[in-house]
Amino acid sequence: MNRLSAGPMNLALIHQPWSVIEPPVNGADSVALLTDEIARRLAARGHRTITYSRLGRGQKRLSHFQAVEYRRASVSIDRWIKLIIQELDRRGWRDPTRPFFSSPWCYRQFIGQVLKDLSRQAQQQPLDVVHIHNFSQFVPLIRRVLPDACIVLQMHCEWLNQLDATIIQQRLEQADLVLGVSDFLAGKIRRRFPNLAGRCRHVYNGVAIERFATCNSDRPHSHSQGRILYVGRLSPEKGVHVLLDAFAIVARHHRDCHLELIGPESVVPYEMIIPFSDDPLLLSLAEYFRPGAYGRLLRQKLAALPPGSVTFRNQGMDHTDLVQRYHAADVFVAPSIWQEPFGMPLVEAMAAGLPVIATRGGAFPEIVQEGQTGLLVPPADAQSLAEAILRLLGDPPRRREFGQAGFQRAAANFTWDHVADALIQHYRAIRQARGQQSTGLAHDAAVGRRALTPVDQNA
């Protein structure tokens, strides 16, 4: 068995440069959580694993944790350039399908430092795989420095489907593998770039099943009080305002019910989602992506609800405390309006044995089995959402049934170990393909030389 199909690999994971990784990650940044959870599992399986992320305040440029090398690069100049150029983008300075955040010059300081370090690493020991999250503009830069490495681009959003197709095509042609975090996302990429469909796959995000399943069998099931939980960013596309409208209906029928909202007020910048979106439901919310607008809307709706019926934790919560909130709830609700690429809070709720209600769209139907682990409702429909909540609150046996089935589904499909094993299989496959391609080119060159020999002799 050759080195391409077995043995340890040298891996580099490049995190999004706008956030910091401090292991072990225990916060709300899903991509940082994924990068760290996967890196530590890859290292535990014997692969040399390096992660690159932004240098945070008080952090060292190099640290180690559970056999992973955490390398960090500064963005001190990048941040100022980004602020200036994005303000010009807001004013319509450029084609909205070619925003600055997708330009090769965005986070050039960060990627420049990463490239230098990658080059040094490769001189000491060849890198087998470089795995990039979301930033397609990094692909050709890394290909130039590491022509023999396998490059994986993993997408957690729809930028490949929405930004300038010609530019994205050129970048994807230089990647060995393009991953979506759901089949919904990977399928859209395949349809837009059919000639590259063969290199597009999906690998689901995961959950620390052992952490969220704690005391799963001891879940309380109240008959007198309905406890509804939402976890996620408080941003227009997440549909929290629709949930508040639905809760107003639920509260009229179920006076003891309580809603808990957990998540940071973190609205996606207008220019990173609205100018190139083709989703009519999302575009109808455009005004609420302006600074401060969505927070005002939520507070207006909260003020109209019965006093004390909503707990509003807008600073978010780390996973250690979050587990307890999942286990204290009766129903989890994901009211997203846009087409969600995945839905990590959904699998966390399922891992905690909590029945879920989610909107029908994006990747949610891949996660939630309607009528088995939860219910699916139309997006932006407060009445349908309220009816689904009331249905589950009034049926404790069905809640238990959904919760148990959801836990089994999460354990079978959405653990970090499953993610790590899937990635290793993909890494080995693309290394094998690249090795065969290199062998084929060498063979063609040798045949060409042999074919030329008689001609040269005759000459």
C-alpha positions in Angstrom: 0.0 0.0 0.0 1.6 3.3 -1.1 1.9 6.6 0.8 -1.0 8.1 -1.2 -3.6 5.6 0.2 -2.2 5.1 3.8 0.0 6.6 6.4 0.0 10.0 8.1 -0.6 13.2 6.1 0.7 16.7 6.6 -2.4 19.0 6.7 -3.0 22.8 6.9 -6.4 24.3 7.7 -6.9 27.9 6.9 -9.6 29.5 9.0 -11.6 32.7 8.1 -9.2 35.6 8.8 -11.9 37.7 10.5 -12.1 35.6 13.7 -9.8 34.1 16.2 -9.2 30.5 17.2 -8.3 29.9 20.9 -8.5 26.2 21.7 -10.6 24.6 22.8 -13.2 26.7 21.0 -16.4 27.0 23.0 -18.3 29.8 21.5 -20.9 30.7 18.9 -18.5 31.0 15.8 -19.5 27.8 13.9 -16.6 27.9 11.5 -14.1 28.4 14.3 -15.7 25.6 16.2 -15.6 23.3 13.2 -11.9 24.1 12.4 -10.8 23.4 15.9 -12.8 20.3 16.5 -11.7 18.8 13.2 -8.0 19.8 13.6 -7.8 18.1 17.0 -9.4 14.9 15.7 -7.2 14.8 12.6 -4.1 15.2 14.9 -5.4 12.5 17.2 -5.6 10.2 14.1 -1.8 10.7 13.6 -1.8 13.4 11.0 0.4 16.5 11.4 -2.2 19.3 11.6 -1.6 23.0 11.4 -4.3 25.7 11.7 -3.9 29.2 10.5 -6.1 32.0 12.0 -6.1 35.6 12.9 -3.8 36.8 15.6 -5.9 37.9 18.5 -5.1 40.3 21.3 -2.7 38.7 23.8 -2.3 35.6 21.7 1.0 34.0 20.6 1.8 33.6 17.0 2.4 29.9 17.6 0.9 27.6 20.2 0.1 23.9 20.6 -2.9 22.1 22.0 -3.6 18.4 21.8 -1.0 17.9 19.1 -2.3 20.7 16.8 -0.1 23.6 15.8 -2.0 26.8 16.0 -0.3 29.4 13.8 -1.6 33.0 13.7 -1.1 35.9 11.3 -1.8 39.6 11.9 -4.6 41.5 10.2 -3.7 45.0 11.6 -3.5 46.6 8.2 -6.2 44.4 6.6 -8.9 45.6 9.0 -8.4 49.2 8.0 -8.3 48.6 4.3 -11.4 46.4 4.6 -13.4 49.1 6.4 -12.4 51.8 3.8 -13.2 49.7 0.8 -16.4 48.2 2.1 -17.7 51.7 2.7 -17.1 52.4 -1.0 -18.9 49.1 -1.8 -21.9 50.3 0.2 -22.0 53.4 -2.1 -22.1 51.3 -5.2 -18.5 51.8 -6.2 -18.2 48.4 -7.8 -20.1 45.5 -9.3 -22.0 43.9 -6.4 -21.1 40.5 -7.7 -17.4 41.4 -7.2 -17.3 42.8 -3.7 -14.1 43.6 -2.0 -14.5 40.8 0.5 -14.1 38.3 -2.4 -11.1 40.2 -3.9 -7.5 38.7 -3.8 -6.6 42.0 -2.0 -8.9 41.4 0.9 -6.9 40.1 3.9 -3.8 40.3 1.7 -1.6 40.9 4.8 -3.0 37.8 6.5 -2.7 35.4 3.5 0.8 36.8 2.7 2.0 35.7 6.1 0.3 32.4 5.7 1.9 31.8 2.3 5.4 32.5 3.6 4.9 30.1 6.5 3.3 27.4 4.2 6.4 27.8 1.9 8.7 27.3 4.9 6.7 24.3 6.1 6.8 22.7 2.6 10.6 23.1 2.3 10.9 21.0 5.5 8.2 18.5 4.8 5.8 18.5 1.8 2.2 19.5 2.6 -0.3 17.0 1.4 -3.5 19.0 1.8 -4.4 22.7 2.3 -8.0 23.1 3.5 -9.5 26.6 3.1 -12.7 27.8 4.6 -14.9 30.1 2.5 -12.2 32.4 0.9 -12.0 31.2 -2.7 -9.5 34.0 -3.5 -6.9 32.1 -1.5 -7.0 29.1 -3.8 -4.9 30.5 -6.7 -2.5 32.2 -4.3 -1.8 28.9 -2.6 -1.6 26.9 -5.8 1.1 29.3 -7.0 3.2 28.7 -3.9 2.4 24.9 -3.5 1.8 23.5 -7.0 1.9 19.9 -5.8 -0.4 20.2 -2.8 -4.0 19.1 -2.8 -6.3 22.1 -2.2 -9.7 21.8 -0.6 -12.2 24.7 -0.5 -15.0 24.3 2.0 -18.0 26.6 1.7 -20.3 27.5 4.6 -22.3 30.0 2.6 -23.6 30.6 -1.0 -20.9 32.9 -2.3 -19.8 30.5 -5.0 -23.4 30.6 -6.3 -23.9 34.3 -6.1 -20.6 36.1 -7.0 -19.2 36.6 -10.5 -19.3 33.2 -12.2 -16.2 33.8 -14.4 -14.0 34.7 -11.5 -15.3 31.8 -9.3 -14.8 29.3 -12.2 -11.1 30.3 -12.5 -10.6 29.7 -8.8 -12.5 26.4 -8.6 -10.5 25.0 -11.5 -7.4 25.2 -9.3 -9.0 23.4 -6.4 -8.9 19.6 -6.1 -12.1 19.4 -4.0 -14.9 21.8 -3.3 -17.0 20.9 -0.2 -20.4 22.2 0.9 -21.6 21.8 4.4 -24.8 20.3 3.0 -25.9 18.6 -0.2 -28.2 21.6 -0.7 -25.1 23.8 -1.0 -22.9 21.4 -2.9 -25.8 20.8 -5.3 -26.1 24.4 -6.2 -22.4 24.7 -6.9 -22.6 21.6 -9.2 -25.5 23.1 -11.1 -23.8 26.4 -11.6 -20.5 24.9 -12.6 -21.4 21.6 -14.3 -18.0 21.1 -15.8 -16.6 21.0 -12.3 -19.4 18.9 -10.7 -17.1 15.9 -10.3 -15.0 17.7 -7.7 -18.0 19.0 -5.6 -19.0 17.0 -2.5 -20.7 17.7 0.8 -19.6 17.0 4.4 -22.0 17.9 7.1 -21.0 19.9 10.1 -21.0 18.1 13.5 -21.8 18.2 17.1 -20.0 17.1 20.3 -22.6 14.4 20.9 -21.1 13.3 24.2 -21.4 16.8 25.6 -24.9 17.6 24.4 -26.3 14.2 25.3 -25.4 14.6 29.0 -28.4 13.7 31.2 -30.4 13.1 28.0 -32.4 10.4 29.7 -33.3 12.8 32.6 -34.9 15.4 30.4 -37.9 17.0 32.2 -41.2 17.1 30.3 -43.4 19.7 31.8 -47.2 19.5 31.2 -47.9 23.0 32.7 -45.3 25.1 31.1 -44.1 25.2 27.5 -40.4 26.2 27.2 -39.4 27.3 23.7 -35.7 27.8 22.8 -34.0 29.6 20.0 -30.2 29.6 19.7 -28.3 31.5 16.9 -27.4 35.0 15.8 -30.0 37.7 16.1 -30.0 38.7 12.5 -32.8 39.4 10.0 -32.2 36.3 7.9 -32.6 34.1 11.0 -36.2 35.0 11.3 -36.2 35.9 15.0 -38.8 38.6 14.4 -41.1 35.9 12.9 -40.6 33.8 16.0 -41.6 36.7 18.2 -44.8 37.1 16.2 -45.5 33.4 16.4 -44.9 33.5 20.2 -47.4 36.2 20.6 -50.0 33.8 19.1 -48.8 30.9 21.2 -48.9 33.0 24.4 -52.6 33.7 23.9 -53.4 30.0 23.9 -50.7 28.8 26.3 -50.3 31.4 29.1 -47.6 29.6 30.9 -45.2 29.4 27.9 -41.8 30.9 27.9 -39.4 31.8 25.1 -35.6 32.0 25.5 -33.5 33.7 22.9 -29.8 33.0 23.1 -27.4 34.5 20.6 -25.4 37.7 19.9 -26.8 40.7 18.1 -24.6 40.1 15.1 -26.3 41.3 11.9 -24.4 40.3 8.7 -23.1 43.5 6.9 -25.6 44.6 4.2 -23.0 44.5 1.4 -22.1 40.9 2.2 -25.6 39.5 1.6 -28.1 41.8 0.0 -26.6 43.3 -3.2 -26.1 39.9 -4.9 -29.0 37.9 -3.3 -31.8 36.6 -5.5 -34.0 35.4 -2.6 -37.2 37.5 -2.5 -37.9 36.8 1.2 -34.4 37.9 2.1 -34.6 41.0 -0.1 -37.8 42.0 1.6 -35.8 42.4 4.8 -33.1 44.6 3.3 -33.8 47.7 5.4 -33.1 45.7 8.6 -29.5 44.9 7.6 -28.7 48.6 8.2 -26.9 49.3 11.5 -29.2 49.2 14.5 -32.4 48.6 12.5 -32.9 45.0 13.4 -32.2 45.5 17.1 -34.9 48.2 17.2 -37.4 45.9 15.5 -36.8 43.1 18.0 -37.2 45.3 21.0 -40.4 46.7 19.7 -41.8 43.2 19.3 -40.5 42.2 22.8 -42.2 45.2 24.4 -45.6 44.0 23.1 -45.3 40.6 24.7 -46.4 39.6 28.2 -43.9 40.8 30.8 -41.5 38.1 31.8 -42.5 35.7 29.0 -39.2 36.1 27.1 -35.6 35.8 28.3 -33.3 37.7 26.0 -29.7 36.6 26.2 -28.2 38.8 23.5 -24.6 38.3 24.5 -24.6 34.6 23.5 -23.4 31.8 25.6 -20.6 29.2 25.5 -21.3 25.6 24.9 -20.7 24.6 28.6 -23.7 26.6 29.7 -25.7 26.2 26.5 -26.1 22.4 27.1 -28.1 23.2 30.2 -30.4 25.5 28.3 -31.1 22.8 25.6 -32.0 20.3 28.4 -34.3 22.8 30.1 -36.4 23.4 27.0 -39.4 21.5 25.6 -39.1 22.6 22.0 -36.4 24.1 19.9 -37.3 26.4 17.0 -35.2 27.5 14.0 -37.3 30.1 12.2 -34.8 31.0 9.4 -36.1 33.0 6.4 -33.2 32.5 4.1 -31.9 29.2 2.6 -29.6 28.0 5.4 -26.4 26.3 4.2 -26.6 24.0 7.3 -27.9 24.6 10.8 -25.6 23.7 13.7 -28.0 24.6 16.5 -30.5 22.1 15.0 -28.1 19.2 15.4 -27.1 20.5 18.9 -30.8 20.4 19.9 -31.2 16.9 18.4 -28.1 15.7 20.3 -29.7 17.0 23.5 -32.8 15.0 22.7 -34.9 18.1 22.0 -37.7 18.0 19.4 -37.2 20.7 16.7 -39.4 22.9 14.6 -37.6 24.4 11.6 -38.5 26.2 8.3 -38.6 24.2 5.1 -35.7 25.4 3.0 -32.0 25.2 2.4 -30.3 22.4 4.3 -32.9 22.1 7.1 -34.9 19.2 5.4 -31.6 17.3 5.2 -31.3 17.6 9.0 -34.9 17.3 10.2 -36.9 14.3 9.2 -40.5 15.7 9.2 -42.8 13.8 11.4 -40.0 11.7 12.9 -37.5 14.1 14.6 -39.5 17.3 14.3 -41.7 19.5 12.1 -41.0 21.7 9.1 -43.0 24.9 8.4 -43.0 27.5 5.6 -40.5 30.4 6.1 -41.7 33.8 7.2 -45.1 32.4 8.2 -45.8 33.2 11.9 -49.2 31.5 11.9 -47.9 28.2 10.7 -44.9 28.4 13.1 -47.3 29.1 16.0 -49.5 26.2 15.1 -46.5 23.8 15.0 -45.3 25.1 18.4 -48.8 24.6 20.0 -49.0 21.2 18.4 -45.8 20.0 20.2 -46.4 21.8 23.4 -49.8 20.0 23.7 -48.4 16.5 23.0 -45.6 15.5 25.5 -45.5 11.9 24.1 -44.8 13.2 20.6 -42.1 15.5 22.0 -40.4 12.6 23.6 -40.7 10.5 20.5 -39.2 13.2 18.3 -36.5 13.9 20.8 -35.3 10.3 21.0 -35.4 9.9 17.2 -33.5 13.2 16.8 -30.8 12.0 19.2 -30.3 8.8 17.3 -30.1 10.7 14.0 -27.5 13.1 15.4 -25.4 10.3 16.8 -25.6 8.4 13.5 -24.9 11.3 11.1 -23.7 14.5 12.7 -20.8 13.9 15.1 -17.3 15.5 14.7 -15.8 12.0 14.4 -18.0 11.4 11.4 -16.8 14.7 9.9 -13.1 13.9 10.5 -13.4 10.4 9.0 -15.2 11.8 6.0 -12.5 14.4 5.4 -9.7 11.9 5.7 -11.4 9.8 3.0 -11.7 12.8 0.8 -8.1 13.8 1.4 -6.8 10.4 0.5 -9.0 10.2 -2.7 -7.8 13.6 -4.0 -4.2 12.7 -3.2 -4.6 9.4 -5.0 -6.1 11.2 -8.0 -3.3 13.8 -8.0 -0.7 11.1 -7.8 -2.2 9.2 -10.7 -2.3 12.4 -12.7 1.3 13.1 -12.0 2.2 9.6 -12.9 0.2 9.8 -16.1 2.0 13.1 -17.1 5.4 11.5 -16.4 4.4 8.5 -18.5 3.2 10.6 -21.4 6.5 12.6 -21.3 8.5 9.4 -21.3 6.5 8.0 -24.2 7.1 11.3 -26.0 10.8 11.1 -25.5 10.9 7.5 -26.8 8.9 8.4 -29.8 11.3 11.2 -30.6 14.4 9.0 -30.3 14.4 7.4 -33.8 13.7 10.7 -35.4 16.6 12.2 -33.6 18.9 9.3 -34.6 17.8 9.6 -38.3 18.5 13.3 -38.2 
